[in-house]
Amino acid sequence: MPENVLEVTGLRRSFGAVRAVDEVSFTLPQGGSLGIVGESGSGKTTTARIVVGLERADEGEILVRGRPRGGPPRGRTARLARAREIQMVFQDPYLSLDPRTSVEAVLRETLGLHFPGRDHTPRVRELLDQVGLGTRAADALPRHLSGGQRQRVAIARALAVEPAVLILDEAVAALDVSVQAQILNLLADIREQTGIGFLFITHDLGVVRCVTDEIVVMRHGAVVEQGATDEVLSSPRHPYTRLLLESVPRPGWDPQAIAAARRAL
């Protein structure tokens, strides 16, 4: 059995009277792929932000490779080491890319920050090849790239620090369906090659079905169902999971009936 690269136990986070994350627990094995799904307001993104360190939990524990991921690290070296453990790719990579900085410069800046004193040229080429861009894209600025290409750059930048866990927060939601498929196939190849654990945050059950081994279904901050992806999606036990599946448009789909069912839950 592969070791767990990420263990989350009893996470809680409140904003005033609102319990955004309520006793959330899950594990992610090395090379595994876990999907956290739910509608807007379910708590899935807040959970991801806590795991990566952008939010602080009120209660709970996070272990990365068996080591506690506690309070804010002290000192630059500790901060960089912590950042290398978990990386995150967001829905719109354009917002996180400097419009004045070329693809190669983005990767060199990241590599130079985390691995100073090395010749980064071979690693830059390796990363560009790994995400399917190649050296032809090295000199390009973000505005000259398509949405799918920019997302590949964001993935390459995350991979540059050799993380244990890669969190993908709606990372293909803004892409055309054909480009989504290309990125998802790319991520499947990377997972097989590297053994990095993937955590997908998404509302798209099609994405979850394609690329995850395990699934966590969240509603109002709490986990309502979790287990093997195929089992949960083929035989859901919780009414909310069934509602999510029934909400996917298909022939004969009745959005008014879905809305009424949602209000009744």
C-alpha positions as a Markdown table, in Angstrom:
| # | Residue | x | y | z |
|---|---|---|---|---|
| 1 | Met | 0.0 | 0.0 | 0.0 |
| 2 | Pro | 1.4 | 3.5 | -0.9 |
| 3 | Glu | 2.0 | 5.8 | 2.0 |
| 4 | Asn | -0.4 | 8.8 | 2.6 |
| 5 | Val | 1.2 | 12.0 | 1.4 |
| 6 | Leu | -1.7 | 14.0 | 2.9 |
| 7 | Glu | -3.9 | 13.3 | 6.0 |
| 8 | Val | -6.6 | 15.7 | 7.0 |
| 9 | Thr | -8.4 | 15.2 | 10.3 |
| 10 | Gly | -11.3 | 17.1 | 11.9 |
| 11 | Leu | -10.9 | 20.4 | 10.0 |
| 12 | Arg | -13.2 | 23.2 | 11.2 |
| 13 | Arg | -13.4 | 26.8 | 10.1 |
| 14 | Ser | -16.1 | 29.3 | 10.9 |
| 15 | Phe | -16.7 | 32.8 | 9.6 |
| 16 | Gly | -18.9 | 34.4 | 12.3 |
| 17 | Ala | -21.9 | 32.2 | 12.7 |
| 18 | Val | -21.3 | 30.4 | 9.4 |
| 19 | Arg | -19.5 | 27.0 | 9.7 |
| 20 | Ala | -17.7 | 27.0 | 6.4 |
| 21 | Val | -15.8 | 23.7 | 7.1 |
| 22 | Asp | -17.3 | 21.3 | 9.6 |
| 23 | Glu | -15.3 | 18.2 | 10.8 |
| 24 | Val | -13.8 | 17.4 | 7.4 |
| 25 | Ser | -11.4 | 14.4 | 7.2 |
| 26 | Phe | -9.8 | 12.6 | 4.3 |
| 27 | Thr | -6.5 | 11.0 | 3.2 |
| 28 | Leu | -4.6 | 11.1 | -0.1 |
| 29 | Pro | -2.1 | 8.4 | -0.9 |
| 30 | Gln | 1.1 | 8.9 | -2.8 |
| 31 | Gly | 0.2 | 9.0 | -6.5 |
| 32 | Gly | -3.5 | 9.0 | -5.6 |
| 33 | Ser | -6.2 | 11.3 | -6.9 |
| 34 | Leu | -9.0 | 12.6 | -4.7 |
| 35 | Gly | -11.9 | 14.8 | -5.8 |
| 36 | Ile | -13.7 | 17.1 | -3.4 |
| 37 | Val | -17.1 | 18.1 | -5.0 |
| 38 | Gly | -20.0 | 20.2 | -4.1 |
| 39 | Glu | -21.9 | 23.3 | -5.2 |
| 40 | Ser | -20.9 | 26.9 | -4.4 |
| 41 | Gly | -20.9 | 27.4 | -0.7 |
| 42 | Ser | -20.2 | 23.7 | 0.1 |
| 43 | Gly | -16.9 | 24.5 | 1.7 |
| 44 | Lys | -14.7 | 22.7 | -0.8 |
| 45 | Thr | -12.6 | 25.7 | -1.8 |
| 46 | Thr | -12.2 | 26.8 | 1.9 |
| 47 | Thr | -11.0 | 23.3 | 2.7 |
| 48 | Ala | -8.4 | 23.5 | -0.1 |
| 49 | Arg | -7.3 | 27.0 | 1.0 |
| 50 | Ile | -6.7 | 25.6 | 4.5 |
| 51 | Val | -4.7 | 22.7 | 3.3 |
| 52 | Val | -2.4 | 24.8 | 1.2 |
| 53 | Gly | -2.1 | 27.4 | 3.9 |
| 54 | Leu | -4.1 | 30.4 | 2.5 |
| 55 | Glu | -6.6 | 30.0 | 5.4 |
| 56 | Arg | -6.2 | 28.9 | 9.0 |
| 57 | Ala | -8.3 | 26.2 | 10.5 |
| 58 | Asp | -10.0 | 26.8 | 13.9 |
| 59 | Glu | -9.5 | 23.1 | 14.7 |
| 60 | Gly | -8.1 | 20.0 | 13.1 |
| 61 | Glu | -4.8 | 18.6 | 11.9 |
| 62 | Ile | -3.0 | 18.3 | 8.5 |
| 63 | Leu | -0.1 | 15.9 | 8.0 |
| 64 | Val | 2.1 | 16.0 | 4.9 |
| 65 | Arg | 4.2 | 12.9 | 4.5 |
| 66 | Gly | 3.4 | 12.2 | 8.1 |
| 67 | Arg | 4.6 | 15.5 | 9.4 |
| 68 | Pro | 2.3 | 18.1 | 11.0 |
| 69 | Arg | 1.6 | 21.2 | 8.9 |
| 70 | Gly | 1.1 | 23.5 | 11.9 |
| 71 | Gly | 1.2 | 27.3 | 12.3 |
| 72 | Pro | 3.0 | 29.8 | 10.1 |
| 73 | Pro | 6.6 | 28.7 | 9.6 |
| 74 | Arg | 9.4 | 31.0 | 11.0 |
| 75 | Gly | 12.1 | 32.2 | 8.7 |
| 76 | Arg | 12.5 | 32.2 | 4.9 |
| 77 | Thr | 14.0 | 28.7 | 4.7 |
| 78 | Ala | 11.0 | 27.2 | 6.6 |
| 79 | Arg | 8.5 | 29.1 | 4.5 |
| 80 | Leu | 10.0 | 27.9 | 1.2 |
| 81 | Ala | 10.2 | 24.3 | 2.5 |
| 82 | Arg | 6.5 | 24.5 | 3.4 |
| 83 | Ala | 5.6 | 26.0 | 0.1 |
| 84 | Arg | 7.3 | 23.1 | -1.7 |
| 85 | Glu | 5.1 | 20.5 | 0.1 |
| 86 | Ile | 1.8 | 21.6 | -1.5 |
| 87 | Gln | 1.2 | 23.6 | -4.7 |
| 88 | Met | -2.1 | 24.9 | -6.0 |
| 89 | Val | -3.3 | 25.6 | -9.6 |
| 90 | Phe | -6.3 | 27.9 | -9.9 |
| 91 | Gln | -9.1 | 28.3 | -12.4 |
| 92 | Asp | -7.6 | 31.4 | -14.2 |
| 93 | Pro | -3.8 | 31.2 | -14.5 |
| 94 | Tyr | -3.7 | 34.5 | -16.3 |
| 95 | Leu | -4.3 | 36.3 | -12.9 |
| 96 | Ser | -1.2 | 34.6 | -11.4 |
| 97 | Leu | 1.2 | 35.2 | -14.3 |
| 98 | Asp | 3.1 | 38.4 | -14.7 |
| 99 | Pro | 2.0 | 39.7 | -18.2 |
| 100 | Arg | 5.5 | 41.1 | -18.7 |
| 101 | Thr | 7.3 | 37.8 | -17.9 |
| 102 | Ser | 8.0 | 35.1 | -20.5 |
| 103 | Val | 7.3 | 31.5 | -19.8 |
| 104 | Glu | 11.0 | 30.6 | -19.4 |
| 105 | Ala | 11.5 | 33.5 | -17.0 |
| 106 | Val | 8.5 | 32.4 | -14.9 |
| 107 | Leu | 10.0 | 28.9 | -14.4 |
| 108 | Arg | 13.5 | 30.3 | -13.8 |
| 109 | Glu | 12.2 | 32.6 | -11.1 |
| 110 | Thr | 10.5 | 29.8 | -9.3 |
| 111 | Leu | 13.5 | 27.4 | -9.6 |
| 112 | Gly | 15.9 | 30.2 | -8.6 |
| 113 | Leu | 13.9 | 30.9 | -5.5 |
| 114 | His | 13.7 | 27.3 | -4.3 |
| 115 | Phe | 16.9 | 25.9 | -5.7 |
| 116 | Pro | 19.5 | 28.7 | -5.8 |
| 117 | Gly | 22.9 | 28.2 | -7.2 |
| 118 | Arg | 22.0 | 25.6 | -9.8 |
| 119 | Asp | 22.0 | 25.7 | -13.6 |
| 120 | His | 18.3 | 25.6 | -14.3 |
| 121 | Thr | 18.4 | 25.4 | -18.1 |
| 122 | Pro | 17.9 | 21.6 | -18.2 |
| 123 | Arg | 15.1 | 21.7 | -15.7 |
| 124 | Val | 13.3 | 24.4 | -17.6 |
| 125 | Arg | 13.4 | 22.3 | -20.8 |
| 126 | Glu | 12.3 | 19.3 | -18.9 |
| 127 | Leu | 9.3 | 21.1 | -17.4 |
| 128 | Leu | 8.2 | 22.6 | -20.7 |
| 129 | Asp | 8.4 | 19.1 | -22.3 |
| 130 | Gln | 6.5 | 17.6 | -19.3 |
| 131 | Val | 3.5 | 19.8 | -19.8 |
| 132 | Gly | 3.5 | 19.5 | -23.6 |
| 133 | Leu | 4.7 | 23.0 | -24.5 |
| 134 | Gly | 8.3 | 22.4 | -25.6 |
| 135 | Thr | 11.0 | 25.1 | -25.9 |
| 136 | Arg | 9.1 | 26.9 | -28.7 |
| 137 | Ala | 6.9 | 28.5 | -26.0 |
| 138 | Ala | 9.8 | 29.6 | -23.8 |
| 139 | Asp | 9.9 | 33.2 | -25.0 |
| 140 | Ala | 6.2 | 33.7 | -25.2 |
| 141 | Leu | 4.4 | 36.2 | -22.9 |
| 142 | Pro | 1.1 | 35.1 | -21.2 |
| 143 | Arg | -1.1 | 37.2 | -23.5 |
| 144 | His | 0.3 | 35.3 | -26.6 |
| 145 | Leu | -0.8 | 32.0 | -25.1 |
| 146 | Ser | -4.2 | 30.3 | -25.2 |
| 147 | Gly | -6.1 | 29.5 | -22.0 |
| 148 | Gly | -5.0 | 25.9 | -22.2 |
| 149 | Gln | -1.3 | 26.9 | -22.8 |
| 150 | Arg | -1.4 | 29.3 | -19.8 |
| 151 | Gln | -2.8 | 26.5 | -17.6 |
| 152 | Arg | 0.1 | 24.3 | -18.8 |
| 153 | Val | 2.5 | 27.0 | -17.7 |
| 154 | Ala | 0.8 | 27.2 | -14.3 |
| 155 | Ile | 1.1 | 23.4 | -13.9 |
| 156 | Ala | 4.8 | 23.5 | -14.9 |
| 157 | Arg | 5.5 | 26.2 | -12.3 |
| 158 | Ala | 3.8 | 24.1 | -9.6 |
| 159 | Leu | 5.7 | 21.0 | -10.6 |
| 160 | Ala | 9.0 | 22.9 | -10.6 |
| 161 | Val | 9.3 | 22.7 | -6.8 |
| 162 | Glu | 8.6 | 18.9 | -6.8 |
| 163 | Pro | 5.5 | 19.0 | -4.4 |
| 164 | Ala | 4.1 | 16.1 | -2.6 |
| 165 | Val | 0.5 | 17.3 | -3.3 |
| 166 | Leu | -0.9 | 19.3 | -6.2 |
| 167 | Ile | -4.3 | 21.0 | -5.6 |
| 168 | Leu | -6.3 | 21.9 | -8.7 |
| 169 | Asp | -9.1 | 24.3 | -7.9 |
| 170 | Glu | -11.5 | 24.2 | -10.8 |
| 171 | Ala | -8.4 | 24.1 | -12.9 |
| 172 | Val | -10.2 | 23.2 | -16.2 |
| 173 | Ala | -13.5 | 24.9 | -15.6 |
| 174 | Ala | -12.8 | 27.9 | -17.8 |
| 175 | Leu | -11.5 | 25.8 | -20.7 |
| 176 | Asp | -13.3 | 24.5 | -23.8 |
| 177 | Val | -14.3 | 20.8 | -23.5 |
| 178 | Ser | -11.6 | 19.6 | -26.0 |
| 179 | Val | -8.9 | 21.6 | -24.1 |
| 180 | Gln | -10.2 | 20.2 | -20.8 |
| 181 | Ala | -9.6 | 16.7 | -22.1 |
| 182 | Gln | -6.1 | 17.5 | -23.1 |
| 183 | Ile | -5.2 | 19.0 | -19.7 |
| 184 | Leu | -6.8 | 16.1 | -17.8 |
| 185 | Asn | -4.9 | 13.6 | -20.0 |
| 186 | Leu | -1.7 | 15.6 | -19.2 |
| 187 | Leu | -2.4 | 15.5 | -15.5 |
| 188 | Ala | -3.0 | 11.7 | -15.6 |
| 189 | Asp | 0.4 | 11.3 | -17.3 |
| 190 | Ile | 2.1 | 13.5 | -14.8 |
| 191 | Arg | 0.6 | 11.6 | -11.9 |
| 192 | Glu | 1.8 | 8.3 | -13.3 |
| 193 | Gln | 5.3 | 9.7 | -14.0 |
| 194 | Thr | 5.8 | 11.5 | -10.7 |
| 195 | Gly | 3.8 | 9.9 | -7.9 |
| 196 | Ile | 2.4 | 13.3 | -6.8 |
| 197 | Gly | -0.9 | 13.2 | -5.0 |
| 198 | Phe | -3.6 | 15.2 | -6.8 |
| 199 | Leu | -6.5 | 16.9 | -5.0 |
| 200 | Phe | -9.2 | 18.1 | -7.4 |
| 201 | Ile | -11.6 | 20.8 | -6.2 |
| 202 | Thr | -14.5 | 20.9 | -8.6 |
| 203 | His | -18.3 | 21.0 | -9.1 |
| 204 | Asp | -17.9 | 18.9 | -12.3 |
| 205 | Leu | -18.8 | 15.3 | -11.8 |
| 206 | Gly | -17.5 | 14.5 | -15.3 |
| 207 | Val | -14.1 | 15.6 | -14.3 |
| 208 | Val | -14.2 | 13.7 | -11.1 |
| 209 | Arg | -15.3 | 10.5 | -12.8 |
| 210 | Cys | -12.4 | 10.7 | -15.3 |
| 211 | Val | -9.5 | 11.6 | -13.1 |
| 212 | Thr | -10.0 | 10.6 | -9.4 |
| 213 | Asp | -9.8 | 7.4 | -7.5 |
| 214 | Glu | -11.7 | 8.6 | -4.4 |
| 215 | Ile | -14.3 | 11.3 | -3.9 |
| 216 | Val | -15.5 | 13.5 | -1.0 |
| 217 | Val | -19.0 | 15.1 | -1.4 |
| 218 | Met | -19.5 | 18.3 | 0.7 |
| 219 | Arg | -22.6 | 20.2 | 1.5 |
| 220 | His | -22.8 | 23.2 | 3.9 |
| 221 | Gly | -19.3 | 22.7 | 5.0 |
| 222 | Ala | -19.7 | 19.0 | 6.0 |
| 223 | Val | -18.8 | 15.7 | 4.3 |
| 224 | Val | -22.0 | 13.9 | 3.4 |
| 225 | Glu | -20.5 | 11.0 | 1.5 |
| 226 | Gln | -17.1 | 9.7 | 0.5 |
| 227 | Gly | -15.5 | 6.6 | -1.0 |
| 228 | Ala | -14.2 | 5.1 | -4.2 |
| 229 | Thr | -15.3 | 7.4 | -7.1 |
| 230 | Asp | -16.9 | 4.6 | -9.2 |
| 231 | Glu | -18.9 | 3.3 | -6.2 |
| 232 | Val | -20.1 | 6.7 | -5.0 |
| 233 | Leu | -21.2 | 7.9 | -8.5 |
| 234 | Ser | -22.8 | 4.6 | -9.5 |
| 235 | Ser | -24.6 | 3.9 | -6.2 |
| 236 | Pro | -24.8 | 7.1 | -4.2 |
| 237 | Arg | -26.2 | 6.7 | -0.7 |
| 238 | His | -26.8 | 10.3 | 0.2 |
| 239 | Pro | -29.8 | 12.3 | -1.3 |
| 240 | Tyr | -27.5 | 15.3 | -2.0 |
| 241 | Thr | -25.1 | 13.1 | -4.0 |
| 242 | Arg | -28.0 | 11.8 | -6.0 |
| 243 | Leu | -29.2 | 15.3 | -6.5 |
| 244 | Leu | -25.8 | 16.4 | -7.9 |
| 245 | Leu | -25.9 | 13.5 | -10.3 |
| 246 | Glu | -29.4 | 14.3 | -11.4 |
| 247 | Ser | -28.4 | 17.9 | -11.9 |
| 248 | Val | -26.1 | 17.0 | -14.9 |
| 249 | Pro | -27.9 | 18.1 | -18.1 |
| 250 | Arg | -29.1 | 15.2 | -20.2 |
| 251 | Pro | -32.1 | 14.3 | -22.5 |
| 252 | Gly | -35.3 | 14.7 | -20.5 |
| 253 | Trp | -33.6 | 16.8 | -17.8 |
| 254 | Asp | -36.0 | 18.9 | -15.8 |
| 255 | Pro | -34.2 | 21.9 | -14.1 |
| 256 | Gln | -37.4 | 22.9 | -12.3 |
| 257 | Ala | -37.7 | 19.5 | -10.7 |
| 258 | Ile | -34.1 | 19.6 | -9.7 |
| 259 | Ala | -34.6 | 23.0 | -8.1 |
| 260 | Ala | -37.6 | 21.7 | -6.1 |
| 261 | Ala | -35.6 | 18.7 | -4.9 |
| 262 | Arg | -32.8 | 21.0 | -3.8 |
| 263 | Arg | -35.2 | 23.1 | -1.7 |
| 264 | Ala | -36.6 | 20.0 | -0.1 |
| 265 | Leu | -33.2 | 18.7 | 1.1 |
